[in-house]
């Protein structure tokens, strides 16, 4: 089955960024043409977006390629997390969905790519690509993100932390409590009303210039489409909101989507950590949520509070896997991680490289 809108029988995704309302939100910007394919409990998202403005979703920018032709994007636009959706049957079954998507967009002449795949899905997509054409696609490490897994519902979150993480966790929460600031769970409407200038400051810190009105409009679209999934926390200094975090619940996962801060009014009271982790963790424990998705960047800060880092990959036919480039990006992430987390990430990257060698018959 193929549809231009998310079908009512969309398979249950493991990631919020593959959930129906997030996909509807993404499509509401009117950029490109989407297609949604389902069969036997599996789903596939495809977009043809030759006017894609986000550099991290442009093939030639993300993969540093001279090929600027508009390939078919598989896995979904935005979110920076695009796992395989639904039932993982044989690679041939996924290849059938991929082939149907390519037939629906003849203008791409069979060219596609799938960015932001978690490590565990890379072998499956590579095998499906080989089933589709008989050729092995290039695989590229493009980013890494952070998750907090196995949040205990019947005990303190600190019980899953190391001793040093535990001490850090308690000290920063005590610092926040002593500051006189207040953490509240708020509605997404309050974020729309007050959050845009705070989000703008965070975006500027990371070198992204956005007009405040554009950010407010984006938050407004999220409120209209994602209201039921929204989970928002805000820090207040009296009646003034000085920071917020906005996340969305999907199944047993809470995905943190944005954080806004008024840097000029921060009190060195761990406001960022409270909004990013402390508030969402408490919400997760109270509502039976098992994991947090904290997104990319700030790896060391997130790992110190119980997160783990995982690789994100792009699979692209017509390109060549470069172990050297994979090692370069992996090295830049490893340099930011505590020793234990670095060892786990190193092991994950090595496992993907080993699977690629096995696929190519070089194992």
C-alpha positions as CSV (number, residue, x, y, z in Angstrom):
1,X,0.0,0.0,0.0
2,X,1.3,3.5,-0.9
3,X,-0.2,6.8,0.3
4,X,0.7,10.5,0.1
5,X,-0.3,10.8,3.8
6,X,0.4,8.7,6.8
7,X,-2.0,5.7,6.7
8,X,-4.3,5.0,9.6
9,X,-2.7,1.5,9.9
10,X,0.8,2.8,10.3
11,X,3.0,0.2,12.1
12,X,4.0,1.0,15.7
13,X,7.4,2.7,15.5
14,X,10.2,2.4,18.0
15,X,11.1,6.1,17.6
16,X,9.0,9.1,18.0
17,X,10.5,10.5,14.8
18,X,8.7,7.8,12.9
19,X,5.3,8.3,14.6
20,X,2.3,9.4,12.7
21,X,1.8,12.9,14.1
22,X,5.5,13.8,13.9
23,X,5.5,12.7,10.2
24,X,2.3,14.9,9.7
25,X,4.1,17.8,11.4
26,X,7.1,17.4,9.1
27,X,4.9,17.3,6.0
28,X,3.1,20.4,7.1
29,X,6.0,22.6,6.0
30,X,5.0,21.8,2.4
31,X,8.6,21.0,1.3
32,X,8.8,18.1,-1.1
33,X,6.4,15.3,-1.8
34,X,6.0,12.4,0.7
35,X,5.0,8.8,0.2
36,X,4.2,6.2,2.9
37,X,4.4,2.5,2.1
38,X,3.1,-0.4,4.3
39,X,3.0,-4.1,3.9
40,X,2.8,-7.0,6.4
41,X,3.5,-4.9,9.5
42,X,6.4,-3.0,8.0
43,X,6.5,0.7,7.0
44,X,8.7,3.0,4.9
45,X,8.8,6.8,4.6
46,X,10.0,8.4,1.4
47,X,10.4,12.0,0.4
48,X,11.4,13.7,-2.8
49,X,12.5,17.2,-1.7
50,X,14.7,18.8,-4.3
51,X,14.2,22.2,-2.5
52,X,15.3,20.8,0.9
53,X,16.8,23.7,2.8
54,X,18.2,22.0,5.9
55,X,21.9,21.2,5.1
56,X,21.9,18.1,7.3
57,X,19.2,16.6,5.1
58,X,20.9,17.5,1.8
59,X,22.8,14.5,0.3
60,X,25.7,16.6,-1.1
61,X,26.2,18.5,2.2
62,X,26.0,15.7,4.7
63,X,28.1,13.3,2.7
64,X,30.4,16.0,1.3
65,X,29.7,14.9,-2.2
66,X,29.8,16.7,-5.6
67,X,26.6,14.9,-6.6
68,X,23.8,17.5,-5.9
69,X,21.0,15.7,-7.7
70,X,17.9,15.2,-5.6
71,X,17.9,11.6,-4.5
72,X,14.8,10.0,-2.9
73,X,15.2,10.4,0.9
74,X,14.2,7.2,2.8
75,X,13.5,7.1,6.5
76,X,12.0,10.5,7.0
77,X,12.9,14.2,7.1
78,X,13.9,15.9,10.3
79,X,14.4,14.4,13.7
80,X,17.9,13.0,13.0
81,X,16.8,9.4,13.9
82,X,15.3,7.2,11.2
83,X,15.2,3.5,12.1
84,X,13.5,0.7,10.2
85,X,9.8,0.9,10.9
86,X,7.7,-2.0,12.1
87,X,8.3,-5.7,11.5
88,X,11.9,-6.6,10.4
89,X,11.2,-9.5,8.0
90,X,13.7,-10.5,5.3
91,X,15.8,-7.9,3.5
92,X,13.9,-8.9,0.4
93,X,10.7,-7.6,2.1
94,X,12.2,-4.2,2.8
95,X,13.7,-4.2,-0.7
96,X,10.2,-4.6,-2.1
97,X,9.0,-1.5,-0.2
98,X,12.1,0.4,-1.4
99,X,11.5,-0.6,-5.0
100,X,7.9,0.5,-4.8
101,X,8.9,3.8,-3.5
102,X,11.4,4.3,-6.3
103,X,8.8,3.4,-8.9
104,X,6.5,6.1,-7.4
105,X,9.2,8.7,-8.0
106,X,10.6,8.0,-11.5
107,X,12.3,11.4,-11.6
108,X,15.0,10.2,-9.2
109,X,16.1,7.5,-11.7
110,X,16.5,4.9,-9.0
111,X,18.8,7.1,-6.8
112,X,18.1,7.1,-3.0
113,X,19.8,7.4,0.4
114,X,18.8,6.7,4.0
115,X,20.4,9.0,6.6
116,X,20.4,8.8,10.4
117,X,20.0,5.0,10.8
118,X,20.9,3.6,14.2
119,X,23.7,1.1,14.1
120,X,21.5,-1.9,14.6
121,X,19.6,-1.2,11.4
122,X,22.5,-0.7,9.1
123,X,23.1,-4.3,8.2
124,X,19.4,-4.8,7.4
125,X,19.2,-1.8,5.1
126,X,22.5,-2.7,3.4
127,X,21.2,-6.3,2.8
128,X,17.9,-4.8,1.4
129,X,19.8,-2.6,-0.9
130,X,21.8,-5.6,-2.2
131,X,18.6,-7.5,-2.6
132,X,17.2,-4.6,-4.6
133,X,20.0,-4.2,-7.1
134,X,22.7,-6.7,-6.4
135,X,25.1,-3.9,-5.5
136,X,26.5,-3.0,-2.1
137,X,25.8,0.6,-1.1
138,X,28.2,2.9,0.6
139,X,27.8,3.3,4.4
140,X,28.8,6.5,6.2
141,X,28.9,7.5,9.9
142,X,27.2,10.9,9.9
143,X,26.4,11.7,13.6
144,X,25.7,10.3,17.0
145,X,22.9,10.7,19.5
146,X,22.2,10.0,23.1
147,X,19.6,7.9,24.9
148,X,18.7,7.0,28.4
149,X,17.5,3.4,28.6
150,X,15.7,1.3,31.2
151,X,14.4,4.1,33.4
152,X,13.2,2.4,36.6
153,X,9.6,2.9,37.4
154,X,9.7,1.5,41.0
155,X,12.9,2.9,42.3
156,X,15.2,5.9,42.3
157,X,16.8,6.8,38.9
158,X,20.1,7.2,40.7
159,X,20.2,3.5,41.3
160,X,21.2,3.0,37.6
161,X,24.0,5.5,37.7
162,X,27.7,5.1,38.6
163,X,28.9,6.5,41.9
164,X,30.3,9.6,40.3
165,X,27.2,10.1,38.2
166,X,25.1,9.7,41.3
167,X,27.0,12.3,43.2
168,X,26.8,14.7,40.3
169,X,23.1,14.1,39.9
170,X,22.3,14.8,43.5
171,X,24.5,17.9,43.8
172,X,23.1,19.7,40.8
173,X,19.5,19.0,41.9
174,X,20.3,20.3,45.3
175,X,21.9,23.4,43.7
176,X,18.7,24.0,41.7
177,X,16.5,23.6,44.8
178,X,18.6,26.0,46.8
179,X,18.5,28.6,44.0
180,X,14.8,29.5,44.7
181,X,13.9,28.7,41.0
182,X,10.9,26.6,40.3
183,X,10.5,23.7,37.8
184,X,7.0,23.2,36.5
185,X,5.4,21.0,34.0
186,X,3.5,23.4,31.6
187,X,1.3,23.2,28.5
188,X,2.8,23.5,25.1
189,X,0.7,26.7,24.7
190,X,2.9,28.3,27.3
191,X,6.0,27.3,25.3
192,X,4.5,28.8,22.2
193,X,3.7,32.0,24.1
194,X,7.1,32.5,25.8
195,X,9.6,30.0,24.3
196,X,10.6,31.4,21.0
197,X,13.1,34.1,22.3
198,X,14.6,31.4,24.6
199,X,14.9,28.9,21.8
200,X,16.5,31.6,19.6
201,X,19.3,32.1,22.2
202,X,20.1,28.4,22.2
203,X,20.1,28.3,18.4
204,X,22.5,31.3,18.2
205,X,24.8,29.6,20.7
206,X,25.2,26.7,18.2
207,X,25.6,29.1,15.2
208,X,22.1,28.9,13.8
209,X,20.4,32.2,13.0
210,X,16.6,32.1,13.1
211,X,14.0,34.8,13.2
212,X,12.1,34.8,16.4
213,X,8.8,34.8,14.5
214,X,9.8,31.8,12.5
215,X,10.6,29.9,15.6
216,X,7.3,30.9,17.2
217,X,5.5,29.7,14.0
218,X,7.3,26.3,14.2
219,X,6.4,25.9,17.8
220,X,2.8,26.8,16.9
221,X,2.6,24.2,14.2
222,X,3.9,21.6,16.7
223,X,1.2,22.6,19.2
224,X,-1.5,22.2,16.6
225,X,-0.4,18.8,15.4
226,X,1.4,17.3,18.4
227,X,-0.5,18.7,21.3
228,X,-1.5,15.3,22.7
229,X,2.1,14.0,22.7
230,X,3.7,17.1,24.1
231,X,5.5,17.1,27.5
232,X,6.9,20.5,28.5
233,X,8.8,21.7,31.5
234,X,9.9,25.2,32.3
235,X,12.1,27.0,34.9
236,X,10.5,30.0,36.5
237,X,12.2,32.9,38.4
238,X,9.1,34.2,40.1
239,X,6.6,34.8,37.2
240,X,9.3,34.8,34.5
241,X,10.0,31.8,32.4
242,X,13.8,31.6,32.0
243,X,14.1,28.2,30.4
244,X,12.0,25.4,28.9
245,X,12.3,21.9,27.5
246,X,9.8,20.4,25.0
247,X,9.5,16.7,24.4
248,X,7.1,14.3,22.9
249,X,5.9,11.0,24.1
250,X,5.5,8.0,21.7
251,X,4.8,4.6,23.3
252,X,7.5,4.0,25.9
253,X,9.8,6.7,24.7
254,X,10.0,10.4,25.5
255,X,12.0,12.4,22.8
256,X,13.4,15.8,23.9
257,X,12.9,18.0,20.9
258,X,14.0,21.5,22.0
259,X,15.4,23.5,24.8
260,X,15.3,27.3,25.3
261,X,17.3,29.4,27.8
262,X,17.6,33.0,28.7
263,X,21.4,33.0,29.2
264,X,21.4,36.4,30.7
265,X,19.2,35.3,33.6
266,X,20.8,32.0,34.4
267,X,21.8,31.5,38.1
268,X,24.4,28.8,37.7
269,X,21.7,26.5,39.2
270,X,22.0,23.6,36.7
271,X,19.0,24.9,34.8
272,X,20.1,23.1,31.6
273,X,20.5,19.8,33.3
274,X,17.2,20.1,35.2
275,X,15.3,20.8,31.9
276,X,17.1,18.2,29.8
277,X,17.2,15.3,32.2
278,X,15.9,15.8,35.8
279,X,12.4,17.0,34.9
280,X,11.9,14.5,32.0
281,X,13.3,11.6,34.1
282,X,10.8,12.3,36.9
283,X,8.0,12.6,34.3
284,X,9.1,9.2,32.8
285,X,9.1,7.5,36.1
286,X,5.7,8.8,37.0
287,X,4.2,7.8,33.7
288,X,5.8,4.4,33.0
289,X,8.1,5.6,30.2
290,X,11.2,3.5,29.8
291,X,13.6,5.6,27.8
292,X,14.5,9.2,26.8
293,X,15.9,10.3,23.5
294,X,18.1,13.3,24.1
295,X,19.3,13.8,20.5
296,X,22.7,14.9,19.2
297,X,25.6,17.0,20.6
298,X,26.6,17.7,24.2
299,X,27.7,14.1,24.5
300,X,29.8,14.4,27.7
301,X,27.2,16.4,29.5
302,X,24.5,13.8,28.7
303,X,26.7,10.8,29.5
304,X,27.5,12.3,32.9
305,X,23.8,12.1,33.6
306,X,23.2,8.5,32.6
307,X,22.9,8.6,28.8
308,X,24.7,6.4,26.3
309,X,25.9,7.4,22.9
310,X,25.0,5.5,19.7
311,X,26.1,6.0,16.1
312,X,23.9,7.3,13.3
313,X,24.7,6.3,9.7
314,X,23.7,7.0,6.1
315,X,23.3,4.3,3.5
316,X,23.7,5.5,-0.1
317,X,24.1,3.4,-3.3
318,X,26.6,4.8,-5.7
319,X,29.0,5.9,-2.9
320,X,32.0,4.2,-1.4
321,X,32.4,3.2,2.3
322,X,35.5,4.9,3.7
323,X,36.8,3.3,6.9
324,X,39.1,6.3,7.2
325,X,36.2,8.8,7.3
326,X,34.2,6.6,9.7
327,X,37.2,6.6,12.0
328,X,37.6,10.3,11.8
329,X,34.1,11.1,12.9
330,X,34.1,8.3,15.4
331,X,37.3,9.8,16.9
332,X,35.8,13.2,17.2
333,X,32.9,11.7,19.2
334,X,35.1,9.4,21.3
335,X,37.2,12.4,22.3
336,X,34.2,13.9,24.1
337,X,33.2,10.8,26.1
338,X,34.1,9.5,29.5
339,X,36.2,6.3,29.4
340,X,33.4,3.8,30.0
341,X,31.1,5.4,27.4
342,X,34.0,5.7,24.9
343,X,34.6,1.9,25.2
344,X,31.0,1.1,24.5
345,X,30.8,3.5,21.5
346,X,34.1,2.1,20.1
347,X,32.6,-1.4,20.4
348,X,29.5,-0.4,18.6
349,X,31.4,1.2,15.7
350,X,33.6,-1.9,15.4
351,X,30.5,-4.1,15.2
352,X,29.1,-2.1,12.3
353,X,32.4,-2.2,10.5
354,X,32.6,-6.0,11.0
355,X,29.1,-6.4,9.6
356,X,30.0,-4.4,6.5
357,X,33.1,-6.6,5.9
358,X,30.8,-9.7,6.3
359,X,28.3,-8.2,3.8
360,X,31.1,-7.6,1.3
361,X,32.5,-11.1,1.7
362,X,35.8,-9.9,3.2
363,X,35.3,-11.3,6.7
